[in-house]
Amino acid sequence: MCTARSGTGHTSALAAPGGCNNVDVIDHLVLATPDLVATSAAIARAWGVEVVAGGAHTGLGTRNALTGLGAGVYLEIVGPDPGQPPPRRPRPFGVDHLTQPTLVAWCARPAMPLADVVNRVASHGVHLGDIAEMSRARPDGVALHWRLTFPLLGPPHEGCVPFLIDWLDSSHPAESLPHQARLDALHLVHPQADVLNAVLAEIGHTRAIHVEQGPAQLWAEVHTPNGAVSL
């Protein structure tokens, strides 16, 4: 889950030499887990950061915990919510089938309206699906409302293509989080790297994203108070 790892020299049309902290288009990373409490404690201990409670996703059977990754970016740790009855459909992010914490997806925050981005991405043969309205309450009672597409977790994308979010009039979750860690790079390996690069060009450029050709997987480089880790 959290191990030291050196850079691999991955490059793409969106990558910059030497790395960069420009992560404007990245909204958050999703670490799904079968045990939210245990994984949150493990991240806090291994990274030397504070992980705070997020809230319940009512009706979906999940809840989350969060920690900041700098520059308006955060890590969402999501797992089953024992305070909710089992949902009628599978829990989001493949939580029901996980045996260990896994970085399963990432979320992008485009500058254009979501419908426009979805249409532009579809021209490259990638269909992001419907746009849904969602909400949750923070522990302090503040309600958050947002619109999003749902992650493409199956083949061929396996979470490498981002799902999209628009926070509407809600305050961004990262604004109220501790930012003791920093996202340095997000590595995306995809069997059609040229298609993924075209999709990312429609969503928004950032030099923190590195794309490589190969079997689909994603991992992130994070700078923490306890040193560099991979996620």
Secondary structure, 3 states (H helix, E strand, C coil): CCECCCCCCCCCCCCCCCCCCCCCCEEEEEEECCCHHHHHHHHHHHHCCCCEEEEEECCCCEEEEEEECCCCCEEEEEEECCCCCCCCCCCHHHHHHCCCCEEEEEEECCCCCHHHHHHHHHCCCCCCCCCEEEEEECCCCCEEEEEECCCCCCCCCCCCCCEEEECCCCCCHHHHCCCCCEEEEEEEEECCHHHHHHHHHHHCCCCCEEEEECCCEEEEEEEECCEEEEC
